[in-house]
């Protein structure tokens, strides 16, 4: 009977609050944080890229805005620059490893926001995510003319858990578009590939584009680089 009475009293109190609350009254403002279902691991496993959406009420003081990434053998944490402006903000956060080395297994991503204005309020979120491998690619600024075409240095770094897949390098000037191929070597460190492109282009500026492709768990992933290069004799 005592328990039932408490419930009845609690219900009456709730009803009273509902009745006397002003029409249009708003709930107390609270912070928000939402881990997005995206994560990517650097080729050397020394960092992870994640994304969070967060907000905190205007005129509150931010005490903490952090995101952590963890696996059984590795973990790391980083802060993100949340501004208490009352609207949602998107943050792409690079989390450096502080212990161990990240691999391409599932990661636990947790985020926390703590704010204060007289009292303290907080929000947390966490997700388990299957990360993608980051493929880092960089095309040199010059191409060297050789017999039958030109060679262009392309530097690629990809995780040792991935396998290089045939990739394309396109060089163009005006209506002339020529193509070369290469296969990235993946061991977590950068490797430079001298890519031969059959072309009749002579010295001067040209546009270049590459998709460096790798395979992991039956899926293809790629890194992109493009820009203007100088063809030299």
C-alpha positions in Angstrom: 0.0 0.0 0.0 2.8 2.4 0.8 4.3 1.9 -2.7 1.0 2.4 -4.4 0.4 5.6 -2.4 3.7 6.9 -3.5 2.8 6.3 -7.1 -0.5 8.1 -6.7 1.1 11.1 -5.0 3.8 11.2 -7.7 1.1 11.1 -10.4 -0.8 13.9 -8.7 2.3 16.0 -8.5 3.1 15.4 -12.1 -0.5 16.4 -13.0 -0.2 19.6 -10.9 3.0 20.5 -12.6 1.5 19.9 -16.0 -1.5 22.1 -15.1 0.4 25.0 -13.7 3.2 25.1 -16.3 2.8 28.0 -18.6 1.6 27.2 -22.1 4.5 27.1 -24.5 7.0 26.5 -21.7 10.2 24.9 -23.0 12.3 22.1 -21.4 15.6 23.1 -19.9 18.3 23.4 -22.6 20.7 20.5 -22.7 23.9 19.6 -24.7 23.7 17.1 -27.6 26.3 14.8 -29.0 25.8 12.2 -31.7 28.6 9.9 -33.0 28.2 9.4 -36.8 28.5 5.9 -38.3 31.9 6.7 -40.0 35.5 5.9 -39.1 38.7 5.5 -41.1 42.1 4.3 -40.1 45.4 5.9 -41.3 47.7 3.6 -43.3 50.2 3.4 -40.4 47.5 2.8 -37.8 48.6 5.9 -35.8 45.3 7.7 -36.0 41.6 7.3 -36.7 39.2 9.8 -38.4 35.7 10.0 -37.0 32.8 12.4 -37.2 30.5 13.8 -34.5 27.5 16.2 -34.4 27.2 18.2 -31.3 25.6 21.3 -29.8 25.4 23.1 -26.4 23.0 25.9 -25.3 23.9 29.6 -25.7 25.6 31.3 -22.8 26.7 28.0 -21.3 30.4 27.4 -20.6 32.0 24.4 -22.3 33.9 22.2 -19.9 34.6 19.2 -22.2 34.0 18.1 -25.8 36.0 14.9 -26.4 35.8 11.8 -28.6 37.7 8.5 -28.0 38.4 5.6 -30.2 39.3 2.2 -28.8 40.1 -1.3 -29.8 41.3 -4.2 -27.7 45.0 -3.4 -28.5 44.8 0.4 -29.1 43.1 3.6 -27.9 43.2 7.4 -28.3 41.3 10.5 -27.5 41.0 14.0 -28.9 38.9 17.1 -28.2 36.9 19.0 -30.8 36.2 22.8 -30.9 32.5 23.0 -30.0 31.0 26.5 -29.5 28.0 26.9 -27.3 25.8 28.6 -29.9 22.5 26.7 -29.6 22.7 24.9 -32.9 24.1 21.6 -34.2 27.7 21.6 -35.5 29.6 18.9 -37.5 33.1 18.0 -36.5 35.6 15.8 -38.4 38.0 14.7 -35.8 41.4 13.0 -36.2 42.1 10.9 -33.1 45.8 10.1 -32.6 46.6 6.7 -31.0 48.0 7.0 -27.5 48.5 3.3 -26.8 49.1 0.6 -29.4 48.3 0.7 -33.1 44.8 0.9 -34.7 43.9 -1.9 -37.2 41.0 -2.4 -39.5 38.9 -4.2 -37.0 35.8 -2.7 -35.4 36.3 0.4 -33.3 34.3 1.7 -30.3 33.8 5.4 -30.7 32.5 7.4 -27.7 31.9 11.1 -27.5 31.1 13.3 -24.5 30.1 17.0 -24.0 30.0 18.6 -20.6 28.8 22.2 -20.1 28.1 24.5 -17.1 25.8 27.4 -16.3 25.3 27.4 -12.5 24.7 23.7 -12.8 26.5 21.1 -14.9 24.9 19.2 -17.8 26.3 16.5 -20.0 25.6 14.3 -23.0 27.2 11.1 -24.2 27.0 8.8 -27.2 28.8 5.7 -28.4 28.8 3.4 -31.4 30.7 0.4 -32.6 31.8 1.0 -36.2 33.6 -1.0 -38.9 36.3 1.4 -40.1 37.5 2.0 -43.7 41.1 2.1 -44.7 42.5 5.6 -45.6 44.5 5.5 -48.8 46.9 8.5 -48.9 48.1 9.5 -52.4 50.2 12.4 -53.7 51.1 13.2 -57.3 54.5 14.8 -57.9 54.5 18.3 -59.4 56.4 17.4 -62.6 56.3 14.7 -65.2 59.5 13.6 -67.1 59.3 13.1 -70.9 60.7 9.7 -71.9 60.6 7.7 -75.1 56.9 7.1 -76.0 55.5 9.1 -73.2 56.1 10.5 -69.8 56.7 9.2 -66.3 55.0 10.7 -63.2 55.8 9.9 -59.6 52.8 8.9 -57.5 53.3 8.3 -53.8 50.8 6.0 -52.1 50.5 4.8 -48.5 48.0 2.1 -47.6 47.5 -0.3 -44.7 49.3 -3.6 -44.7 46.0 -5.2 -44.1 44.9 -4.1 -47.6 46.0 -5.3 -51.1 46.9 -3.0 -53.9 44.5 -3.0 -56.8 45.2 -1.8 -60.4 44.8 2.0 -60.4 44.7 4.6 -63.1 46.6 7.9 -63.7 45.1 10.3 -66.2 47.0 13.2 -67.8 45.3 15.7 -70.1 45.7 18.9 -71.9 42.9 20.3 -74.0 41.3 17.4 -75.9 44.2 15.1 -75.4 43.6 12.5 -72.6 46.1 9.7 -71.9 46.1 6.9 -69.3 48.7 5.0 -67.3 48.2 2.3 -64.7 50.0 1.1 -61.5 49.3 -1.1 -58.5 49.9 0.3 -55.0 52.2 -1.6 -52.7 50.6 -1.7 -49.2 52.6 -2.1 -46.0 51.6 1.0 -44.0 54.4 3.2 -45.3 54.6 5.6 -48.3 55.9 4.1 -51.6 56.6 6.1 -54.8 55.6 4.6 -58.1 57.1 5.9 -61.3 54.0 5.6 -63.5 54.5 5.5 -67.3 51.8 7.2 -69.4 51.9 6.8 -73.2 51.4 10.3 -74.5 52.3 12.7 -77.3 52.1 15.7 -75.0 55.2 17.9 -75.0 56.6 20.2 -72.4 54.2 22.5 -70.5 51.4 22.4 -68.0 48.9 19.6 -67.9 46.1 18.3 -65.7 46.5 15.0 -63.8 44.2 12.8 -61.8 44.6 9.5 -60.1 42.5 7.0 -58.1 44.8 4.8 -56.0 42.7 1.7 -55.3 43.1 -1.1 -52.6 41.0 -4.1 -51.6 40.0 -5.1 -48.1 37.5 -7.7 -47.1 36.1 -8.0 -50.6 35.6 -4.2 -51.0 37.5 -1.6 -53.0 38.6 1.7 -51.3 40.5 4.5 -52.9 42.4 7.7 -52.4 42.2 10.6 -54.9 44.7 13.3 -55.9 44.6 15.7 -58.8 46.0 19.0 -59.9 48.3 20.7 -62.4 51.7 19.4 -63.2 54.6 20.6 -65.4 55.9 18.3 -68.1 59.6 18.7 -68.6 62.0 17.3 -71.2 
